[in-house]
Amino acid sequence: MKSAFGDHTLYFYLILLATFDPPMIPFSAGDRSTYLDKLSRQRVHILVIGGGITGAGILLDGVNRGFDVALLEKKDFASGTSSRSTKLIHGGLRYLKQLQFGVVKETGAERKIVYNNARHLVKKSKMLLPFYKGGTLGPVTTSIALWMYDWLAKVSNNEHKLMLKKQTARKTEPLLNEDKLKGAGLYYEYKVDDTRLTLEIIKKSVESGATALNYTEVIDFIYEMDKVAGVKVLDHLNQQTYELYADHIVNATGPWTDGVAQLDAQKNSSKKVILSKGIHIVVPFRKLPLKQPMYFESIVDKRMIFAIPHDDYTYIGTTDTPYEEDKDHPQATGKEVEYLLQSCNHLFPKAPLTDSDISSTWAGLRPLIYKPGKSFSELSRKDEVFISQTGLISIAGGKLTGYRKMAERVIQTIIDEFKKTEHKSVPVLHEEALTDLSNVSGSEFKSEEEFQKLYSYCISLGRHLEVEDKTMRKLFDMYGTNTEQVIALAENYRGKVSDPELRLQMGQLIYGIQQEMVCTISDFLIRRTGQLYFGREKIKKYFEPLCQLLATELKYNPTQMAGMIADFEKEFEAVMLWKNEKTL
């Protein structure tokens, strides 16, 4: 018999793996109430409010240092800004225009760390930056900007920028508008599934001893000696309330920072968060078949826009407009969609897009810290940590790329606060952050060779499931070292379900319920798999059997399922509501 990676053992191994339950971790949707009950009977060192990338980073940093840490999210993990970004780990090239060198330096340097720690999720990609006669960028300014970007980010020699002349730029991307084209810059960025990154960080934290719960909304604070000491929590799934206690409470709710702060008795008003909305549109790749991601200047207002291929799709964004409406349900408008279409069609006249080409959209909110005397466009994306008189710690601002450094600053603040207390002892094993060496769940690879070997192996396993190689590559990019568990769960449906893709999705759903706290069909189709944005056309095909499986596994009654289905249908329709505006 060949080795474990030999063809003759693949099917045997798959059958054997499928006969055993996957190792359980305390992140199962079926045991949420148990985790809540446990939290209500103990006092933790740190309680984090907010289940986006910022809260996830704080959770991991805290547990790695030896703190008892818990996280609460009022909806699902990454349901806000952290699932609605441009899905790039980047240093923020456009911040050079604003002379925010510190932001570029820190986030640029963080790219490599995030890449190493989340190898299955983060992908290096060349980015093409064309410049035209009459634009704000030219060969000299672009070259200087990219050189500074490389220098500040300390990129490796094989990733340094290249400057391309007009003819080379045209060959590099044949769809480019040739009129007034002067050349292009070519540099490296890193693509990422922002939602999966957030989730894998939380999973790693839970594996290390932390607690994380979705659908648990903080409705009030509890005080001891005029200091915040706990929270009253409403569990939206069982409609029960709990009282949870902690030495320190962190408000990491992004766009909802001010709302949570307003629950505090002192109503911390020293800082104010204002919101910027950014939207993206998604089109089939065949409609805009770019050879690599693009970063270009809009003909409309000179803002910078991305166009990024993603599997069978290309997405384009983003906008940057002040927002004061419903924080829970931001949506693209007809005007915003038209802006992106106009900008894109000017750059790619050989592949013009229309409304009918758009398969999905998403809208996200950037939390920016208000500064008196500064216009909206001048506000920095830099994060800030501030403490109310009652001791509530809040963090706002920041970027996806900088989540790890943001977490460091919060945990250091907490360590400093512990040292101020009468106890003077800090309940940590490590005062220095360890997250630079902490791989997220699914990325426990010892080497690039091991990564590639497992990658190829999972492709081979997929063939025994009758799943296309392309589909298996997507699966591995989502789950990494956990892919085998998903495949094993899918194999359980062989002989029961004839459609290979449905078997795979059922395996993903079971894995999500058991090890990613999937509680609703929206959790699975939107956050865990991203199908609402990249695969919306296929959802109807498998929606009913997946709902039936969810109901069976979590013992939901028809009324509960009807509510969850209605919620998903609203989300499904919301991504295309902008069309209604254009027909009025």
Residue pairs with C-beta under 8 A, 6 or more apart in sequence:
1 8
1 9
2 8
2 9
3 9
4 13
5 453
5 457
7 460
10 460
10 461
10 464
11 464
13 461
14 461
14 464
14 465
14 487
14 488
14 491
15 491
17 484
17 487
17 488
17 491
18 488
18 489
18 491
18 492
20 488
22 485
22 488
22 489
22 511
22 514
22 515
24 514
24 515
25 203
25 206
25 207
25 515
26 35
26 206
26 211
27 202
27 203
27 206
27 212
27 515
27 516
27 517
28 513
28 514
28 515
28 517
29 513
29 514
29 517
29 518
29 519
29 554
30 513
30 514
30 553
30 554
32 213
32 214
32 215
32 235
32 237
32 517
32 519
33 235
33 238
33 240
35 211
35 213
36 213
36 216
36 233
36 235
36 240
36 242
37 242
38 211
39 70
39 211
39 213
39 242
39 244
40 242
40 243
40 244
42 68
42 245
43 245
43 246
43 247
44 67
44 68
44 69
44 70
44 211
44 244
44 245
44 246
44 247
45 62
45 67
45 68
45 69
45 246
45 247
45 248
45 414
45 427
46 58
46 62
46 67
46 68
46 69
46 70
46 246
46 247
46 248
46 249
46 250
46 414
47 69
47 70
47 71
47 72
47 230
47 231
47 244
47 246
47 248
47 249
47 250
48 55
48 58
48 59
48 62
48 69
48 70
48 71
48 72
48 250
48 252
49 55
49 71
49 72
49 218
49 231
49 249
49 250
49 251
49 252
49 253
49 260
50 71
50 72
50 73
50 250
50 251
50 252
50 253
50 254
50 256
51 71
51 72
51 73
51 75
51 76
51 77
51 78
51 79
51 198
51 202
51 212
51 214
52 73
52 77
52 78
52 80
52 81
52 82
52 198
52 252
52 253
52 254
53 78
53 81
53 82
53 194
53 197
53 198
53 201
53 400
53 403
54 82
54 252
54 254
54 395
54 398
54 403
54 406
54 407
55 71
55 73
55 250
55 252
55 253
56 71
56 77
56 78
56 82
56 198
56 199
56 201
56 202
56 205
56 403
57 201
57 403
57 404
57 406
57 407
57 435
58 69
58 71
58 250
58 252
58 395
58 406
58 407
58 410
58 411
59 69
59 71
59 201
59 202
59 205
59 210
59 212
60 201
60 202
60 204
60 205
60 208
60 210
60 407
60 435
60 438
61 404
61 407
61 408
61 410
61 411
61 433
61 434
61 435
62 69
62 210
62 407
62 411
62 414
63 69
63 205
63 208
63 209
63 210
64 208
64 430
64 433
64 434
64 435
64 438
65 411
65 428
65 429
65 430
65 431
65 433
65 434
66 427
66 428
66 429
66 430
67 411
67 414
67 427
67 428
68 209
68 427
69 205
69 210
69 211
70 210
70 211
70 212
70 213
70 244
70 246
71 202
71 205
71 210
71 211
71 212
71 213
72 213
72 216
72 217
72 218
72 231
72 233
72 244
73 79
73 212
73 213
73 214
73 215
73 216
74 215
74 216
74 217
74 218
74 236
75 214
75 215
75 328
76 214
76 215
76 519
76 520
76 522
76 523
76 527
77 198
77 199
77 202
77 212
77 214
77 517
77 527
78 194
78 195
78 198
78 199
78 527
79 526
79 527
80 254
80 255
80 256
80 327
80 364
80 365
81 254
81 255
81 364
81 365
81 366
81 367
82 194
82 195
82 198
82 254
82 400
83 194
83 195
83 198
83 362
83 364
83 526
83 527
84 194
84 278
84 280
84 330
84 362
84 363
84 364
84 365
85 194
85 364
85 400
86 278
86 280
86 306
86 308
86 317
86 318
87 191
87 192
87 193
87 194
87 308
87 310
87 315
88 189
88 190
88 191
88 192
88 306
88 308
88 400
88 401
89 110
89 111
89 114
89 115
89 122
89 189
89 190
89 191
89 192
89 400
89 401
90 107
90 108
90 111
90 189
90 190
90 401
91 104
91 105
91 107
91 108
91 109
91 111
91 149
91 152
91 153
91 401
92 100
92 103
92 104
92 107
92 108
92 381
92 399
92 401
93 104
93 129
93 145
93 146
93 149
93 187
93 295
93 304
94 304
95 103
95 104
95 381
96 104
96 145
96 148
96 149
98 378
98 380
100 380
100 381
100 382
101 152
102 382
103 380
103 381
103 382
103 399
103 402
104 148
104 149
104 152
104 153
105 152
105 153
106 402
106 405
107 399
107 401
107 402
108 149
108 152
108 153
108 154
108 155
109 152
109 153
109 154
110 401
110 402
110 404
110 405
111 153
111 189
111 190
111 401
113 404
113 436
114 122
114 190
114 192
114 197
114 401
114 404
115 122
115 124
115 190
116 439
117 435
117 436
117 437
117 438
117 439
117 440
117 443
118 192
118 197
118 200
118 439
118 440
118 442
118 443
119 439
119 443
119 445
119 451
119 480
120 442
120 443
120 445
120 451
120 476
120 477
120 478
120 479
120 480
120 481
121 192
121 193
121 196
121 197
121 200
121 440
121 442
121 443
121 477
121 478
121 480
122 190
122 191
122 192
122 197
123 190
123 191
123 192
123 477
124 159
124 188
124 189
124 190
125 188
125 189
125 190
125 191
125 292
125 293
126 186
126 187
126 188
126 292
126 293
127 186
127 187
127 188
127 189
127 292
127 293
127 294
127 295
128 169
128 172
128 173
128 184
128 185
128 186
128 292
128 293
128 294
128 295
129 137
129 142
129 146
129 184
129 185
129 186
129 187
129 294
129 295
129 296
130 169
130 173
130 176
130 181
130 183
130 184
130 294
130 296
130 347
131 137
131 138
131 139
131 142
131 182
131 183
131 184
131 185
131 297
132 177
132 180
132 181
132 182
132 297
133 180
133 182
134 180
135 297
135 302
136 297
136 302
137 145
137 297
138 182
139 163
139 182
139 183
142 163
142 183
142 184
142 185
143 161
143 163
143 185
145 185
146 161
146 163
146 185
146 187
147 161
149 161
149 187
150 159
150 160
150 161
150 187
155 188
159 187
159 188
160 187
161 185
161 186
161 187
162 185
162 186
162 187
163 183
163 184
163 185
163 186
164 172
164 183
164 184
164 185
164 186
165 183
166 178
166 181
166 182
166 183
168 183
168 184
169 176
169 181
169 183
169 184
170 176
170 178
170 181
172 184
172 186
172 291
172 292
173 184
173 290
173 291
173 292
173 294
174 291
174 350
175 288
175 289
175 290
175 348
175 350
175 351
176 184
176 347
176 348
177 346
177 347
177 348
177 349
189 293
189 295
191 293
191 308
191 310
192 400
193 477
193 478
193 530
194 400
195 527
195 528
195 530
196 478
196 528
196 530
197 400
197 440
199 516
199 527
199 528
200 440
200 441
200 442
200 443
200 480
201 403
201 440
201 441
202 212
203 440
203 441
203 442
203 515
203 516
204 438
204 439
204 440
204 441
205 212
206 212
207 441
212 517
213 517
214 517
214 519
214 523
215 235
215 236
215 237
215 519
216 233
216 234
216 235
216 236
216 242
217 233
217 234
217 236
218 231
218 232
218 233
218 260
218 263
219 232
219 233
219 234
219 241
219 263
220 231
220 232
220 263
221 228
221 230
221 231
221 232
221 249
221 263
221 264
221 265
221 390
221 392
222 228
222 229
222 230
222 231
222 232
222 243
222 245
223 229
223 265
223 390
224 230
226 265
226 390
227 390
227 391
228 249
228 264
228 265
228 388
228 390
228 391
228 392
229 245
229 246
230 243
230 244
230 245
230 246
230 249
231 243
231 244
231 246
231 249
232 241
232 242
232 243
233 241
233 242
233 243
233 244
234 240
234 241
235 241
235 242
237 519
247 418
248 391
248 393
248 414
248 417
248 418
249 391
249 392
249 393
250 393
250 394
250 395
250 410
250 414
251 257
251 260
251 261
251 392
251 393
251 394
251 395
252 394
252 395
252 410
253 259
253 260
254 365
254 367
254 396
255 273
255 275
255 327
255 365
255 367
256 327
257 273
257 367
257 394
257 395
257 396
258 272
258 273
259 327
260 394
261 267
261 268
261 269
261 388
261 392
261 394
264 388
264 390
264 392
265 390
266 388
266 389
266 390
268 386
268 388
268 389
268 392
268 394
270 386
271 369
271 370
271 384
271 386
271 394
271 396
272 369
272 370
273 367
273 368
273 369
273 370
273 396
273 397
274 322
274 367
274 368
274 369
274 370
274 376
274 379
275 322
275 323
275 324
275 327
275 365
275 366
275 367
275 368
276 320
276 321
276 322
276 323
276 365
276 366
276 368
276 376
277 319
277 320
277 321
277 322
277 323
277 330
277 363
277 364
277 365
277 366
278 317
278 318
278 319
278 320
278 321
278 363
278 364
278 365
278 366
279 317
279 318
279 319
279 332
279 333
279 336
279 337
279 340
279 361
279 362
279 363
279 364
280 315
280 316
280 317
280 318
280 340
280 361
280 362
280 363
281 315
281 316
281 317
281 332
281 337
281 340
281 341
281 358
281 360
281 361
282 313
282 314
282 315
282 316
282 358
282 359
282 360
282 361
282 362
282 533
282 534
283 313
283 314
283 315
283 316
283 353
283 357
283 358
283 359
284 312
284 313
284 314
284 357
284 359
285 309
285 310
285 311
285 312
285 313
285 314
287 314
287 351
287 353
287 357
288 307
288 314
288 316
288 344
288 348
288 351
288 353
289 309
289 314
289 351
290 307
290 308
290 309
290 314
292 309
293 306
293 307
293 308
293 309
294 306
294 307
294 308
294 347
295 304
295 305
295 306
296 304
296 305
296 307
296 343
296 347
297 303
297 304
297 305
298 304
298 305
298 339
298 343
299 342
299 343
299 346
299 347
300 339
300 342
300 343
303 319
303 320
305 316
305 317
305 318
305 340
305 343
305 344
306 316
306 317
306 318
307 314
307 315
307 316
307 344
307 347
307 348
308 314
308 315
308 316
310 534
311 474
311 534
312 534
312 535
313 359
313 534
315 533
316 340
316 343
316 344
317 340
318 364
319 336
319 339
319 340
320 366
320 377
321 336
322 376
323 330
323 365
327 365
329 574
330 363
330 364
330 365
331 361
331 363
331 574
331 575
331 577
331 578
332 361
332 362
332 363
332 575
332 577
332 578
333 578
333 581
334 578
334 579
334 581
334 582
335 581
336 578
337 355
337 358
337 361
337 578
337 582
338 582
341 353
341 354
341 355
344 353
345 352
345 353
355 579
355 582
358 576
359 536
359 537
360 532
360 533
360 534
360 536
360 575
360 576
361 575
361 576
361 578
362 533
362 575
366 381
367 396
367 397
368 376
368 379
368 380
368 381
368 397
369 379
369 380
369 382
369 384
369 396
369 397
370 379
371 378
371 379
371 380
380 397
381 397
381 398
381 399
382 397
382 398
383 395
383 396
383 397
383 398
383 402
383 406
383 409
384 395
384 396
384 397
385 393
385 394
385 395
385 409
385 410
385 413
386 393
386 394
386 395
387 393
387 394
387 413
387 417
388 394
391 417
393 410
393 413
393 414
393 417
395 406
395 409
395 410
398 406
404 433
404 435
404 436
407 433
407 435
408 433
408 435
411 433
415 426
415 428
415 431
418 425
418 426
418 427
419 426
439 445
441 480
441 482
442 479
442 480
442 481
442 482
442 483
443 480
443 481
444 480
444 481
445 451
445 454
445 480
445 481
454 476
454 481
454 483
455 473
455 476
458 472
458 475
458 476
458 483
458 484
458 487
459 469
459 472
459 473
459 476
461 472
461 484
461 487
462 468
462 469
462 471
462 472
462 475
462 487
463 469
463 472
465 487
465 490
465 491
465 494
465 500
465 503
465 504
466 500
467 475
467 500
467 501
467 504
471 501
471 504
475 483
475 486
475 487
475 504
475 508
476 483
478 529
479 485
479 486
479 511
482 511
482 515
485 511
485 515
486 504
486 507
486 508
486 511
487 504
487 507
488 507
489 506
489 507
489 508
489 510
489 511
490 503
490 504
490 506
490 507
490 508
491 503
491 507
492 507
492 510
493 502
493 503
493 506
493 507
494 503
497 503
497 506
497 545
501 542
502 542
502 545
505 529
505 542
505 546
506 545
506 546
506 549
508 524
508 528
508 529
509 518
509 524
509 546
509 549
509 550
509 553
510 549
510 553
512 518
512 523
512 524
512 528
513 550
513 553
513 554
516 528
517 523
518 524
518 528
518 550
519 554
520 550
520 564
520 567
520 568
521 543
521 546
521 547
521 550
521 564
521 565
521 568
522 564
522 567
522 568
522 571
524 546
524 550
525 531
525 532
525 539
525 543
525 546
525 568
526 532
526 533
526 568
526 571
529 535
531 538
531 539
532 539
532 571
532 572
532 575
533 575
536 572
536 575
539 572
547 561
547 564
547 565
550 556
550 561
551 560
551 561
556 564
